[in-house]
Amino acid sequence: METQPPPAAADAANPLKFTVATVTYNAGSLIGRTIESVERQTYTCIEHVIVDGKSADDTLALVHRYQERNSRREQPRDIVCRTEPDEGIYDAMNKALTLATGHYILFLNAGDTLHDDRVLEEIARQIGTQRPAVVYGRTDIVDDAGRFVRHRRLEPPARLDWRSLRSGMLVCHQSFLARTDLAQATPYDLGYRFSADFDWCLRLLRKAESEPLAPHNTHIVIADFLEGGATARHHRASLRERFRIMARHYGWATTAACHAWFAVRAVLKR
Protein backbone atom coordinates (compact mmCIF):
# COMPACT_ATOMS: atom_id res chain seq x y z
CA MET A 1 0.00 0.00 0.00
CA GLU A 2 1.37 3.44 -0.89
CA THR A 3 2.06 5.76 2.03
CA GLN A 4 2.23 9.50 2.34
CA PRO A 5 5.47 11.18 3.42
CA PRO A 6 5.50 12.31 7.07
CA PRO A 7 3.18 15.33 7.35
CA ALA A 8 4.72 18.77 7.41
CA ALA A 9 4.19 21.19 10.26
CA ALA A 10 0.94 23.15 10.07
CA ASP A 11 1.04 26.72 8.83
CA ALA A 12 -1.24 29.05 6.90
CA ALA A 13 -0.47 27.23 3.65
CA ASN A 14 -0.67 23.76 5.17
CA PRO A 15 -3.31 23.72 7.94
CA LEU A 16 -3.87 20.61 10.01
CA LYS A 17 -6.36 18.44 8.12
CA PHE A 18 -8.51 15.66 9.53
CA THR A 19 -9.93 12.75 7.55
CA VAL A 20 -13.11 11.36 9.09
CA ALA A 21 -13.74 7.93 7.56
CA THR A 22 -17.19 6.30 7.60
CA VAL A 23 -17.88 2.84 6.23
CA THR A 24 -21.48 1.91 5.52
CA TYR A 25 -23.76 -0.83 4.29
CA ASN A 26 -27.54 -0.36 4.30
CA ALA A 27 -27.11 2.23 7.05
CA GLY A 28 -29.86 4.64 5.98
CA SER A 29 -31.42 4.68 9.44
CA LEU A 30 -28.13 5.70 11.09
CA ILE A 31 -25.90 7.51 8.60
CA GLY A 32 -27.79 10.82 8.88
CA ARG A 33 -26.68 11.61 12.41
CA THR A 34 -23.07 10.69 11.64
CA ILE A 35 -23.09 12.99 8.60
CA GLU A 36 -24.68 15.82 10.60
CA SER A 37 -22.09 15.41 13.34
CA VAL A 38 -19.25 15.95 10.86
CA GLU A 39 -21.16 18.68 9.02
CA ARG A 40 -21.60 20.71 12.23
CA GLN A 41 -17.91 20.78 13.16
CA THR A 42 -16.64 24.31 13.67
CA TYR A 43 -13.21 23.27 12.40
CA THR A 44 -13.18 23.68 8.63
CA CYS A 45 -10.20 21.67 7.34
CA ILE A 46 -11.98 18.32 7.27
CA GLU A 47 -12.24 15.60 4.66
CA HIS A 48 -15.08 13.09 4.98
CA VAL A 49 -14.38 9.76 3.26
CA ILE A 50 -17.42 7.49 2.96
CA VAL A 51 -16.89 3.93 1.73
CA ASP A 52 -20.16 2.14 1.02
CA GLY A 53 -20.52 -1.58 0.38
CA LYS A 54 -23.11 -1.11 -2.40
CA SER A 55 -26.07 -0.35 -0.18
CA ALA A 56 -29.56 -1.23 -1.42
CA ASP A 57 -31.40 1.20 0.89
CA ASP A 58 -31.36 5.02 0.98
CA THR A 59 -27.81 5.34 2.35
CA LEU A 60 -26.36 6.68 -0.90
CA ALA A 61 -29.28 9.08 -1.43
CA LEU A 62 -28.53 10.60 1.98
CA VAL A 63 -24.83 10.84 1.14
CA HIS A 64 -25.61 12.55 -2.18
CA ARG A 65 -27.83 15.11 -0.41
CA TYR A 66 -24.93 15.73 1.98
CA GLN A 67 -22.61 16.35 -0.98
CA GLU A 68 -25.13 18.75 -2.54
CA ARG A 69 -25.46 20.74 0.70
CA ASN A 70 -21.71 20.85 1.00
CA SER A 71 -21.31 22.21 -2.55
CA ARG A 72 -23.36 25.25 -1.51
CA ARG A 73 -21.15 26.08 1.48
CA GLU A 74 -19.02 29.20 1.32
CA GLN A 75 -16.01 26.96 2.01
CA PRO A 76 -16.93 23.47 0.77
CA ARG A 77 -15.21 20.55 2.46
CA ASP A 78 -13.86 17.51 0.70
CA ILE A 79 -16.46 14.72 0.69
CA VAL A 80 -15.37 11.55 -1.06
CA CYS A 81 -17.79 8.66 -1.57
CA ARG A 82 -16.85 5.30 -3.04
CA THR A 83 -19.46 2.59 -3.41
CA GLU A 84 -18.58 -0.97 -4.40
CA PRO A 85 -18.86 -4.46 -2.90
CA ASP A 86 -16.33 -5.25 -0.19
CA GLU A 87 -15.16 -8.21 1.88
CA GLY A 88 -16.44 -6.81 5.17
CA ILE A 89 -15.99 -3.81 7.42
CA TYR A 90 -12.20 -4.00 7.71
CA ASP A 91 -11.76 -4.32 3.95
CA ALA A 92 -13.87 -1.16 3.62
CA MET A 93 -11.72 0.57 6.24
CA ASN A 94 -8.59 -0.33 4.28
CA LYS A 95 -10.16 1.28 1.22
CA ALA A 96 -10.80 4.41 3.28
CA LEU A 97 -7.14 4.46 4.26
CA THR A 98 -6.08 4.54 0.61
CA LEU A 99 -8.38 7.54 -0.02
CA ALA A 100 -7.38 9.59 3.03
CA THR A 101 -5.40 12.79 2.47
CA GLY A 102 -5.62 14.36 5.94
CA HIS A 103 -2.82 14.52 8.47
CA TYR A 104 -4.92 12.38 10.85
CA ILE A 105 -7.63 9.79 10.28
CA LEU A 106 -10.54 8.98 12.58
CA PHE A 107 -12.98 6.14 11.87
CA LEU A 108 -16.53 7.15 12.72
CA ASN A 109 -19.03 4.60 11.51
CA ALA A 110 -22.74 4.89 10.84
CA GLY A 111 -24.57 5.75 14.06
CA ASP A 112 -21.44 7.05 15.80
CA THR A 113 -20.93 10.80 16.20
CA LEU A 114 -18.35 13.32 17.30
CA HIS A 115 -19.22 14.27 20.87
CA ASP A 116 -19.84 17.95 20.17
CA ASP A 117 -19.42 20.54 17.43
CA ARG A 118 -15.99 21.71 18.59
CA VAL A 119 -14.19 18.37 19.04
CA LEU A 120 -11.89 18.66 16.04
CA GLU A 121 -11.26 22.35 16.70
CA GLU A 122 -10.16 21.49 20.24
CA ILE A 123 -7.88 18.66 19.06
CA ALA A 124 -6.27 20.98 16.50
CA ARG A 125 -5.77 23.62 19.19
CA GLN A 126 -4.14 21.12 21.55
CA ILE A 127 -1.63 19.59 19.16
CA GLY A 128 -0.79 22.77 17.24
CA THR A 129 2.19 22.16 14.96
CA GLN A 130 3.17 18.92 16.67
CA ARG A 131 2.57 15.60 14.97
CA PRO A 132 2.17 12.83 17.58
CA ALA A 133 1.63 9.39 16.04
CA VAL A 134 -1.67 8.94 17.90
CA VAL A 135 -4.22 11.28 19.47
CA TYR A 136 -6.82 9.80 21.80
CA GLY A 137 -9.57 10.58 24.29
CA ARG A 138 -12.66 9.32 26.08
CA THR A 139 -15.93 7.92 24.73
CA ASP A 140 -19.60 8.05 25.72
CA ILE A 141 -22.13 5.33 24.89
CA VAL A 142 -25.44 6.30 23.25
CA ASP A 143 -28.59 4.41 22.25
CA ASP A 144 -30.33 4.09 18.87
CA ALA A 145 -31.87 7.53 19.31
CA GLY A 146 -28.50 9.13 20.10
CA ARG A 147 -29.34 9.56 23.80
CA PHE A 148 -26.60 9.30 26.40
CA VAL A 149 -26.51 5.89 28.12
CA ARG A 150 -23.28 5.99 30.12
CA HIS A 151 -19.63 6.84 30.03
CA ARG A 152 -17.53 4.02 28.59
CA ARG A 153 -16.43 1.87 31.52
CA LEU A 154 -12.83 1.45 30.35
CA GLU A 155 -11.03 4.77 30.71
CA PRO A 156 -7.97 5.66 28.62
CA PRO A 157 -4.73 5.85 30.62
CA ALA A 158 -2.97 9.16 31.17
CA ARG A 159 -0.06 7.84 29.07
CA LEU A 160 -1.01 5.36 26.38
CA ASP A 161 1.37 2.87 24.81
CA TRP A 162 0.99 -0.62 23.32
CA ARG A 163 1.57 -2.25 26.72
CA SER A 164 -1.47 -0.41 28.11
CA LEU A 165 -3.82 -2.60 26.09
CA ARG A 166 -2.90 -5.66 28.13
CA SER A 167 -5.70 -4.34 30.35
CA GLY A 168 -8.17 -4.43 27.42
CA MET A 169 -9.26 -1.97 24.75
CA LEU A 170 -8.82 1.08 26.98
CA VAL A 171 -9.36 3.49 24.10
CA CYS A 172 -12.40 3.12 21.88
CA HIS A 173 -11.58 2.87 18.18
CA GLN A 174 -13.84 5.88 17.51
CA SER A 175 -11.76 8.04 19.87
CA PHE A 176 -8.38 7.04 18.44
CA LEU A 177 -6.89 9.28 15.74
CA ALA A 178 -3.85 7.94 13.90
CA ARG A 179 -1.41 9.96 11.84
CA THR A 180 -2.38 9.06 8.30
CA ASP A 181 1.08 8.22 6.99
CA LEU A 182 1.50 5.62 9.77
CA ALA A 183 -2.06 4.34 9.40
CA GLN A 184 -1.64 3.78 5.66
CA ALA A 185 1.49 1.74 6.37
CA THR A 186 -0.52 -0.34 8.89
CA PRO A 187 -3.67 -1.64 7.15
CA TYR A 188 -6.23 -3.70 9.02
CA ASP A 189 -5.48 -7.42 9.15
CA LEU A 190 -8.35 -9.10 7.27
CA GLY A 191 -7.57 -12.35 9.06
CA TYR A 192 -9.69 -10.96 11.92
CA ARG A 193 -13.43 -10.54 11.37
CA PHE A 194 -14.51 -8.79 14.58
CA SER A 195 -11.45 -7.39 16.39
CA ALA A 196 -9.06 -6.18 13.69
CA ASP A 197 -9.46 -2.68 15.15
CA PHE A 198 -7.88 -3.88 18.41
CA ASP A 199 -4.94 -5.37 16.51
CA TRP A 200 -4.66 -2.19 14.38
CA CYS A 201 -4.47 0.08 17.42
CA LEU A 202 -1.85 -2.18 18.99
CA ARG A 203 0.33 -2.19 15.88
CA LEU A 204 0.05 1.58 15.53
CA LEU A 205 1.02 2.09 19.16
CA ARG A 206 4.05 -0.14 18.64
CA LYS A 207 5.03 2.02 15.66
CA ALA A 208 4.52 5.10 17.81
CA GLU A 209 7.42 4.09 20.05
CA SER A 210 9.85 4.97 17.26
CA GLU A 211 8.29 8.42 16.83
CA PRO A 212 9.66 11.52 18.61
CA LEU A 213 6.25 12.49 20.07
CA ALA A 214 4.35 10.17 22.40
CA PRO A 215 0.60 9.59 21.90
CA HIS A 216 -1.34 12.69 22.92
CA ASN A 217 -4.14 12.42 25.49
CA THR A 218 -6.76 15.08 24.77
CA HIS A 219 -8.58 14.48 28.10
CA ILE A 220 -11.87 15.14 26.30
CA VAL A 221 -14.75 12.96 25.11
CA ILE A 222 -14.09 12.61 21.39
CA ALA A 223 -16.89 10.32 20.21
CA ASP A 224 -20.34 9.04 21.11
CA PHE A 225 -20.38 5.32 20.30
CA LEU A 226 -23.58 3.52 19.32
CA GLU A 227 -24.29 0.71 21.75
CA GLY A 228 -24.72 -2.75 20.24
CA GLY A 229 -22.44 -2.69 17.20
CA ALA A 230 -21.03 -5.70 15.34
CA THR A 231 -18.55 -6.53 18.12
CA ALA A 232 -21.36 -6.64 20.68
CA ARG A 233 -23.50 -8.84 18.40
CA HIS A 234 -20.63 -11.30 18.01
CA HIS A 235 -19.29 -10.98 21.53
CA ARG A 236 -17.88 -14.49 21.99
CA ALA A 237 -16.20 -14.58 18.58
CA SER A 238 -14.73 -11.14 19.26
CA LEU A 239 -13.34 -12.26 22.62
CA ARG A 240 -11.70 -15.29 21.02
CA GLU A 241 -10.07 -13.06 18.42
CA ARG A 242 -8.88 -10.64 21.08
CA PHE A 243 -7.27 -13.51 22.96
CA ARG A 244 -5.38 -14.49 19.78
CA ILE A 245 -4.36 -10.89 19.17
CA MET A 246 -3.08 -10.42 22.71
CA ALA A 247 -1.17 -13.70 22.54
CA ARG A 248 0.46 -12.51 19.32
CA HIS A 249 1.60 -9.24 20.88
CA TYR A 250 2.19 -10.18 24.54
CA GLY A 251 2.75 -13.95 24.54
CA TRP A 252 0.48 -16.76 25.73
CA ALA A 253 1.44 -16.68 29.43
CA THR A 254 0.84 -12.95 29.83
CA THR A 255 -2.41 -13.18 27.89
CA ALA A 256 -3.70 -16.05 30.05
CA ALA A 257 -2.82 -14.11 33.22
CA CYS A 258 -4.56 -10.97 31.91
CA HIS A 259 -7.71 -12.90 31.09
CA ALA A 260 -7.76 -14.47 34.54
CA TRP A 261 -7.74 -10.92 35.93
CA PHE A 262 -10.50 -9.87 33.50
CA ALA A 263 -12.67 -12.68 34.91
CA VAL A 264 -12.01 -11.58 38.51
CA ARG A 265 -12.68 -7.95 37.59
CA ALA A 266 -16.01 -8.88 36.00
CA VAL A 267 -17.08 -10.72 39.18
CA LEU A 268 -16.05 -7.80 41.41
CA LYS A 269 -18.10 -5.36 39.32
CA ARG A 270 -21.33 -7.31 39.70
Salt bridges, closest charged atoms under 4 A:
GLU39 OE2 - ARG69 NE 2.81
ASP78 OD2 - LYS17 NZ 3.21
GLU84 OE2 - LYS95 NZ 2.86
ASP117 OD1 - ARG40 NE 3.16
GLU121 OE2 - ARG118 NH2 2.85
GLU122 OE2 - ARG125 NH2 2.73
ASP140 OD2 - HIS115 ND1 3.86
ASP140 OD1 - HIS151 ND1 2.68
ASP143 OD2 - ARG147 NE 2.99
ASP161 OD2 - ARG163 NH1 3.57
ASP181 OD1 - ARG179 NE 2.74
ASP189 OD2 - ARG248 NH1 3.33
ASP199 OD2 - ARG203 NE 2.82
ASP199 OD1 - ARG248 NH1 3.39
ASP199 OD1 - HIS249 NE2 3.05
GLU209 OE2 - ARG163 NH1 2.45
GLU211 OE1 - ARG179 NH1 3.07
ASP224 OD1 - HIS115 ND1 2.75
GLU227 OE2 - ARG150 NH2 3.89
